[in-house]
Amino acid sequence: MARKQLFLKGFIVFLLIAGFCLTSQVSFAAEKIRIRAAANVPAADLMADSMKHFLDILKEKSNGQITYDYFPGGVLGSIREVHESMKGYAIHMFAGTVGDLAPYDKLCDIGNFPYLYTSAEEGNRVWAQIGPDFYDDLAARSGWRVLYTWVGAPRDITAKKPIKTLADMKGLKIRVPNWPIFITYFQDKLEASPTVVSFGELFSALKTGVVDAQENPVYRNIASGFYDVTPYNIQTHHAFDLNDVHVTEAFWQGLSPEQQKMFSEAAQEAREWTLQQSESKMGQSIEEAKAKFGVKMVQPDIKAFKKAAEGLEEDYPYLKEMVLKIRALKL
């Protein structure tokens, strides 16, 4: 089964690349645009749904001049593989997090910093102020253009056992994304045993015992079925994802000024819609998790988890200025 899925994934990517060779690689200004878009989360996840909404707005605003093929669920490969395809113009757009761009610009690690906000609302207020300049500078430095962002629901730990104290974290085999800050926090500060597993392989890793815990927002855990194998939700709220939709700067510069304006307007509409959906889902998801999966919500010693993150910026001095700036904005 795994070999069949791998073949299918490779075949889809081959078709995308082959198809793209028949069209212009950079300039879209004088022709219709057919966007190839990807997300690594399931279609039911808000991140994937936000991208779909954005693409639908673009199609409507352009009177059908902009169309799309959309591939959620990680069928086009890992984040790294999708980014490589974007550099080769086989894929144009990706829904993920700003932190996914850290391999190309280390300041993007700020999107993964633990306990930087106390709520999604606070995080969105912060990035409404600092985001525009940050993203323009990011495009100039790295060649990646962020079209819009939103700070989403808090990330919680899900596990096969209840976790209430830091002592319960010691040695815990927990899956984390390939984000250096998360690895440092869970390994050095919480004394857990973090393991990097791609999102597409996470359910299998939990089921087979490769890892015994993972961390994600509640609505993503529901969409991905993680509660089937990790029935305890530990409400650590240790981070709030800075979600985004991004393209390469080469793709962006290939658009005409009118098209760029259309993309920007559609991005603003999609962001506002997503914020409304996110707020609604944050309230509904907990009750759905309890009712549908029998999830046991656990209140940990949150003060201890926060205290463990204190001084983390000293381990990442390139982020220290931004961390202090964000904390000052909240005063």
Kinemage of the C-alpha trace (Angstrom):
@kinemage 1
@onewidth
@group {chain A} dominant
@subgroup {mainchain}
@vectorlist {calphas} color= white
{ca met a 1} P 0.000 0.000 0.000
{ca ala a 2} L 2.797 2.419 0.926
{ca arg a 3} L 4.624 1.612 -2.335
{ca lys a 4} L 1.439 2.295 -4.309
{ca gln a 5} L 0.967 5.657 -2.577
{ca leu a 6} L 4.602 6.563 -3.252
{ca phe a 7} L 4.199 5.694 -6.943
{ca leu a 8} L 0.997 7.734 -7.167
{ca lys a 9} L 2.654 10.733 -5.511
{ca gly a 10} L 5.608 10.538 -7.907
{ca phe a 11} L 3.318 10.173 -10.917
{ca ile a 12} L 1.310 13.254 -9.947
{ca val a 13} L 4.479 15.323 -9.552
{ca phe a 14} L 5.720 14.044 -12.937
{ca leu a 15} L 2.491 15.136 -14.610
{ca leu a 16} L 2.729 18.566 -13.017
{ca ile a 17} L 6.296 19.073 -14.186
{ca ala a 18} L 5.592 17.746 -17.661
{ca gly a 19} L 2.531 19.934 -18.002
{ca phe a 20} L 4.351 22.992 -16.860
{ca cys a 21} L 7.089 22.577 -19.450
{ca leu a 22} L 4.454 23.451 -22.061
{ca thr a 23} L 3.791 26.862 -20.506
{ca ser a 24} L 5.789 29.941 -19.588
{ca gln a 25} L 7.774 29.492 -16.384
{ca val a 26} L 7.716 33.032 -15.040
{ca ser a 27} L 5.549 35.523 -16.868
{ca phe a 28} L 1.797 35.220 -16.473
{ca ala a 29} L 0.927 38.822 -17.275
{ca ala a 30} L -0.414 38.311 -20.810
{ca glu a 31} L -2.109 34.965 -20.398
{ca lys a 32} L -4.530 32.979 -18.314
{ca ile a 33} L -3.125 31.570 -15.102
{ca arg a 34} L -3.628 28.017 -13.909
{ca ile a 35} L -2.277 27.761 -10.381
{ca arg a 36} L -0.995 24.509 -8.955
{ca ala a 37} L -1.444 24.675 -5.187
{ca ala a 38} L -0.582 22.281 -2.369
{ca ala a 39} L -1.086 21.761 1.352
{ca asn a 40} L 0.291 19.032 3.587
{ca val a 41} L -2.748 18.888 5.861
{ca pro a 42} L -6.090 17.169 5.071
{ca ala a 43} L -8.709 19.045 3.072
{ca ala a 44} L -10.908 19.314 6.185
{ca asp a 45} L -8.171 21.230 8.044
{ca leu a 46} L -8.685 25.014 8.252
{ca met a 47} L -5.258 25.624 6.738
{ca ala a 48} L -6.244 23.684 3.621
{ca asp a 49} L -9.726 25.201 3.597
{ca ser a 50} L -8.269 28.713 3.769
{ca met a 51} L -6.175 28.052 0.680
{ca lys a 52} L -9.220 26.684 -1.164
{ca his a 53} L -11.223 29.774 -0.227
{ca phe a 54} L -8.412 32.034 -1.445
{ca leu a 55} L -8.219 30.212 -4.776
{ca asp a 56} L -11.997 30.442 -5.215
{ca ile a 57} L -11.879 34.202 -4.591
{ca leu a 58} L -9.122 34.585 -7.196
{ca lys a 59} L -11.128 32.611 -9.730
{ca glu a 60} L -14.202 34.750 -9.134
{ca lys a 61} L -12.358 38.080 -9.148
{ca ser a 62} L -10.614 37.213 -12.413
{ca asn a 63} L -13.830 36.092 -14.133
{ca gly a 64} L -12.291 32.693 -14.675
{ca gln a 65} L -8.965 33.947 -16.019
{ca ile a 66} L -7.312 32.432 -12.950
{ca thr a 67} L -8.073 28.753 -12.366
{ca tyr a 68} L -6.379 26.137 -10.249
{ca asp a 69} L -5.513 22.556 -9.451
{ca tyr a 70} L -5.386 21.941 -5.717
{ca phe a 71} L -3.667 19.067 -3.915
{ca pro a 72} L -4.173 18.981 -0.110
{ca gly a 73} L -3.273 16.075 2.136
{ca gly a 74} L 0.443 15.986 1.340
{ca val a 75} L -0.037 14.040 -1.898
{ca leu a 76} L 2.709 16.070 -3.626
{ca gly a 77} L 5.337 15.266 -1.031
{ca ser a 78} L 6.908 16.719 2.080
{ca ile a 79} L 7.245 20.450 2.649
{ca arg a 80} L 10.833 20.334 1.425
{ca glu a 81} L 9.793 18.442 -1.714
{ca val a 82} L 6.976 20.885 -2.434
{ca his a 83} L 9.329 23.836 -1.993
{ca glu a 84} L 11.787 22.293 -4.451
{ca ser a 85} L 8.939 21.864 -6.947
{ca met a 86} L 7.956 25.488 -6.410
{ca lys a 87} L 11.482 26.604 -7.230
{ca gly a 88} L 11.157 24.636 -10.471
{ca tyr a 89} L 7.708 26.170 -11.184
{ca ala a 90} L 5.924 22.793 -11.107
{ca ile a 91} L 3.911 24.003 -8.094
{ca his a 92} L 3.061 27.649 -7.509
{ca met a 93} L 1.474 28.014 -4.091
{ca phe a 94} L 1.647 26.353 -0.672
{ca ala a 95} L -0.417 26.639 2.510
{ca gly a 96} L 1.723 26.102 5.595
{ca thr a 97} L 3.375 28.211 8.261
{ca val a 98} L 5.901 31.025 8.158
{ca gly a 99} L 8.138 28.703 10.155
{ca asp a 100} L 8.280 26.367 7.151
{ca leu a 101} L 10.404 29.046 5.447
{ca ala a 102} L 13.073 29.014 8.171
{ca pro a 103} L 15.460 26.868 6.055
{ca tyr a 104} L 15.634 29.816 3.645
{ca asp a 105} L 15.561 32.626 6.208
{ca lys a 106} L 16.273 31.848 9.850
{ca leu a 107} L 14.215 34.813 11.102
{ca cys a 108} L 11.132 32.801 10.116
{ca asp a 109} L 11.827 30.688 13.203
{ca ile a 110} L 9.999 33.439 15.086
{ca gly a 111} L 6.765 31.831 13.900
{ca asn a 112} L 7.573 28.769 16.038
{ca phe a 113} L 8.650 30.481 19.249
{ca pro a 114} L 6.917 28.996 22.340
{ca tyr a 115} L 4.740 31.121 24.612
{ca leu a 116} L 5.154 34.295 22.592
{ca tyr a 117} L 1.449 35.235 22.839
{ca thr a 118} L -1.302 34.488 25.297
{ca ser a 119} L -4.000 34.152 22.617
{ca ala a 120} L -4.566 34.014 18.875
{ca glu a 121} L -6.185 37.438 19.055
{ca glu a 122} L -3.084 38.926 20.625
{ca gly a 123} L -0.869 37.252 18.038
{ca asn a 124} L -2.946 38.609 15.167
{ca arg a 125} L -2.756 42.134 16.586
{ca val a 126} L 1.016 41.830 16.805
{ca trp a 127} L 1.458 40.605 13.240
{ca ala a 128} L -0.939 43.198 11.859
{ca gln a 129} L 1.652 45.728 13.049
{ca ile a 130} L 4.950 44.059 12.196
{ca gly a 131} L 3.929 41.701 9.395
{ca pro a 132} L 3.933 43.931 6.273
{ca asp a 133} L 7.541 45.103 6.669
{ca phe a 134} L 8.710 41.674 7.800
{ca tyr a 135} L 7.228 39.930 4.747
{ca asp a 136} L 8.570 42.488 2.258
{ca asp a 137} L 12.030 42.081 3.757
{ca leu a 138} L 11.625 38.292 3.710
{ca ala a 139} L 10.848 38.337 -0.033
{ca ala a 140} L 13.953 40.433 -0.734
{ca arg a 141} L 16.207 38.240 1.414
{ca ser a 142} L 14.930 34.770 0.623
{ca gly a 143} L 12.956 34.760 -2.626
{ca trp a 144} L 9.720 33.698 -0.872
{ca arg a 145} L 6.618 35.893 -0.861
{ca val a 146} L 4.035 35.507 1.915
{ca leu a 147} L 0.585 36.410 0.570
{ca tyr a 148} L -1.262 36.397 3.885
{ca thr a 149} L -1.013 35.040 7.402
{ca trp a 150} L -3.110 34.392 10.455
{ca val a 151} L -2.266 33.337 13.978
{ca gly a 152} L -4.410 30.299 14.568
{ca ala a 153} L -5.514 28.026 17.376
{ca pro a 154} L -3.070 27.044 20.134
{ca arg a 155} L -0.973 23.922 19.791
{ca asp a 156} L -1.603 21.252 22.438
{ca ile a 157} L 0.060 17.937 23.145
{ca thr a 158} L -1.900 14.756 22.491
{ca ala a 159} L -0.617 11.611 24.164
{ca lys a 160} L -1.388 8.014 25.056
{ca lys a 161} L -1.249 8.908 28.748
{ca pro a 162} L -2.267 11.936 30.848
{ca ile a 163} L 0.451 14.547 31.362
{ca lys a 164} L 0.161 17.084 34.153
{ca thr a 165} L 3.690 17.974 35.249
{ca leu a 166} L 7.111 18.450 33.697
{ca ala a 167} L 8.120 15.164 35.281
{ca asp a 168} L 5.540 13.432 33.065
{ca met a 169} L 7.341 14.809 30.004
{ca lys a 170} L 10.696 13.245 30.821
{ca gly a 171} L 11.675 10.745 28.125
{ca leu a 172} L 8.325 11.087 26.303
{ca lys a 173} L 8.631 10.039 22.656
{ca ile a 174} L 6.923 13.012 21.033
{ca arg a 175} L 6.752 13.905 17.379
{ca val a 176} L 7.697 17.487 16.538
{ca pro a 177} L 7.995 19.288 13.199
{ca asn a 178} L 11.487 19.919 11.887
{ca trp a 179} L 11.688 23.237 13.730
{ca pro a 180} L 14.917 23.744 15.714
{ca ile a 181} L 13.229 25.787 18.447
{ca phe a 182} L 10.675 23.059 19.133
{ca ile a 183} L 13.404 20.446 19.287
{ca thr a 184} L 15.352 22.588 21.786
{ca tyr a 185} L 12.292 23.311 23.892
{ca phe a 186} L 11.066 19.730 24.154
{ca gln a 187} L 14.486 18.123 24.447
{ca asp a 188} L 16.518 20.570 26.541
{ca lys a 189} L 13.819 22.363 28.512
{ca leu a 190} L 11.213 19.610 29.013
{ca glu a 191} L 13.596 16.619 28.870
{ca ala a 192} L 11.345 14.796 26.426
{ca ser a 193} L 12.574 12.730 23.485
{ca pro a 194} L 11.448 14.664 20.394
{ca thr a 195} L 11.457 12.919 17.021
{ca val a 196} L 10.986 14.627 13.661
{ca val a 197} L 8.332 12.825 11.612
{ca ser a 198} L 6.728 14.210 8.461
{ca phe a 199} L 3.082 15.129 8.898
{ca gly a 200} L 1.966 12.590 6.312
{ca glu a 201} L 3.560 9.759 8.308
{ca leu a 202} L 2.474 10.966 11.746
{ca phe a 203} L -0.686 8.888 12.226
{ca ser a 204} L 1.194 5.695 11.377
{ca ala a 205} L 4.056 6.673 13.699
{ca leu a 206} L 1.603 7.156 16.575
{ca lys a 207} L -0.255 3.931 15.862
{ca thr a 208} L 2.877 1.789 15.664
{ca gly a 209} L 4.552 3.346 18.702
{ca val a 210} L 7.395 5.101 16.896
{ca val a 211} L 6.175 8.057 18.958
{ca asp a 212} L 3.664 8.168 21.808
{ca ala a 213} L 2.656 11.815 21.564
{ca gln a 214} L 2.455 14.727 19.163
{ca glu a 215} L 1.369 18.364 19.265
{ca asn a 216} L -1.028 20.303 17.039
{ca pro a 217} L -4.162 22.450 17.308
{ca val a 218} L -7.330 20.595 18.342
{ca tyr a 219} L -9.095 21.064 15.006
{ca arg a 220} L -6.093 19.568 13.167
{ca asn a 221} L -6.077 16.604 15.521
{ca ile a 222} L -9.726 16.013 14.684
{ca ala a 223} L -9.231 16.353 10.926
{ca ser a 224} L -6.235 13.999 11.002
{ca gly a 225} L -7.722 11.388 13.340
{ca phe a 226} L -4.919 11.681 15.897
{ca tyr a 227} L -7.347 11.234 18.787
{ca asp a 228} L -7.952 7.666 17.643
{ca val a 229} L -4.449 6.806 18.852
{ca thr a 230} L -3.715 9.560 21.412
{ca pro a 231} L -6.895 10.105 23.458
{ca tyr a 232} L -5.434 12.597 25.972
{ca asn a 233} L -5.313 16.263 24.979
{ca ile a 234} L -2.875 18.169 27.196
{ca gln a 235} L -3.835 21.843 27.040
{ca thr a 236} L -0.326 23.282 27.089
{ca his a 237} L -1.112 26.010 24.531
{ca his a 238} L 2.657 26.155 24.048
{ca ala a 239} L 2.572 27.941 20.686
{ca phe a 240} L 0.237 29.621 18.241
{ca asp a 241} L 1.001 28.844 14.605
{ca leu a 242} L 1.717 31.733 12.286
{ca asn a 243} L -0.055 30.121 9.339
{ca asp a 244} L 0.409 31.408 5.829
{ca val a 245} L -0.014 31.000 2.094
{ca his a 246} L 3.198 31.620 0.187
{ca val a 247} L 4.651 31.647 -3.318
{ca thr a 248} L 8.096 32.245 -4.749
{ca glu a 249} L 9.115 35.828 -5.438
{ca ala a 250} L 9.729 34.778 -9.059
{ca phe a 251} L 6.057 33.780 -9.369
{ca trp a 252} L 4.983 37.080 -7.811
{ca gln a 253} L 7.165 39.176 -10.110
{ca gly a 254} L 5.788 37.279 -13.090
{ca leu a 255} L 2.348 38.736 -12.380
{ca ser a 256} L 1.253 42.028 -13.878
{ca pro a 257} L 0.585 44.956 -11.498
{ca glu a 258} L -3.139 44.387 -12.011
{ca gln a 259} L -2.810 40.719 -11.157
{ca gln a 260} L -0.715 41.509 -8.081
{ca lys a 261} L -3.456 43.882 -6.941
{ca met a 262} L -6.053 41.155 -7.469
{ca phe a 263} L -3.985 38.661 -5.486
{ca ser a 264} L -3.514 41.150 -2.641
{ca glu a 265} L -7.225 41.930 -2.441
{ca ala a 266} L -8.134 38.237 -2.541
{ca ala a 267} L -5.554 37.537 0.162
{ca gln a 268} L -7.088 40.142 2.454
{ca glu a 269} L -10.567 38.692 1.938
{ca ala a 270} L -9.312 35.154 2.539
{ca arg a 271} L -7.506 36.234 5.710
{ca glu a 272} L -10.613 37.896 7.150
{ca trp a 273} L -12.709 34.817 6.343
{ca thr a 274} L -10.099 32.542 7.901
{ca leu a 275} L -9.930 34.579 11.107
{ca gln a 276} L -13.700 34.243 11.490
{ca gln a 277} L -13.545 30.508 10.848
{ca ser a 278} L -10.617 30.083 13.222
{ca glu a 279} L -12.380 31.816 16.085
{ca ser a 280} L -15.476 29.667 15.544
{ca lys a 281} L -13.501 26.436 15.269
{ca met a 282} L -11.507 27.089 18.433
{ca gly a 283} L -14.700 27.025 20.449
{ca gln a 284} L -16.361 24.127 18.629
{ca ser a 285} L -13.348 21.828 18.312
{ca ile a 286} L -12.983 20.996 21.988
{ca glu a 287} L -16.606 19.929 22.295
{ca glu a 288} L -16.374 17.974 19.040
{ca ala a 289} L -13.239 16.194 20.257
{ca lys a 290} L -14.990 15.151 23.447
{ca ala a 291} L -18.224 14.077 21.770
{ca lys a 292} L -16.787 12.350 18.700
{ca phe a 293} L -13.598 10.811 20.080
{ca gly a 294} L -14.157 10.738 23.836
{ca val a 295} L -11.051 12.865 24.272
{ca lys a 296} L -9.955 13.544 27.821
{ca met a 297} L -8.943 17.190 28.220
{ca val a 298} L -6.083 17.533 30.718
{ca gln a 299} L -5.099 20.770 32.434
{ca pro a 300} L -1.329 20.623 33.048
{ca asp a 301} L 0.837 22.800 35.287
{ca ile a 302} L 0.865 25.531 32.669
{ca lys a 303} L 3.060 27.858 34.727
{ca ala a 304} L 5.802 25.246 34.789
{ca phe a 305} L 5.626 24.744 31.005
{ca lys a 306} L 5.857 28.504 30.459
{ca lys a 307} L 8.712 28.880 32.921
{ca ala a 308} L 10.647 26.167 31.087
{ca ala a 309} L 10.569 28.355 27.970
{ca glu a 310} L 12.057 31.390 29.733
{ca gly a 311} L 15.383 32.436 28.255
{ca leu a 312} L 14.896 30.340 25.124
{ca glu a 313} L 15.763 33.400 23.045
{ca glu a 314} L 19.295 33.228 24.448
{ca asp a 315} L 19.730 29.942 22.575
{ca tyr a 316} L 18.633 31.704 19.375
{ca pro a 317} L 20.300 35.135 19.523
{ca tyr a 318} L 19.277 35.964 15.953
{ca leu a 319} L 15.652 36.001 17.190
{ca lys a 320} L 16.229 37.892 20.424
{ca glu a 321} L 15.526 41.355 18.992
{ca met a 322} L 12.228 40.201 17.468
{ca val a 323} L 11.173 38.356 20.628
{ca leu a 324} L 11.759 41.481 22.708
{ca lys a 325} L 9.974 43.637 20.120
{ca ile a 326} L 6.894 41.397 20.163
{ca arg a 327} L 6.823 41.260 23.950
{ca ala a 328} L 7.028 45.069 24.048
{ca leu a 329} L 4.096 45.379 21.641
{ca lys a 330} L 1.916 43.423 24.053
{ca leu a 331} L 2.500 45.841 26.955
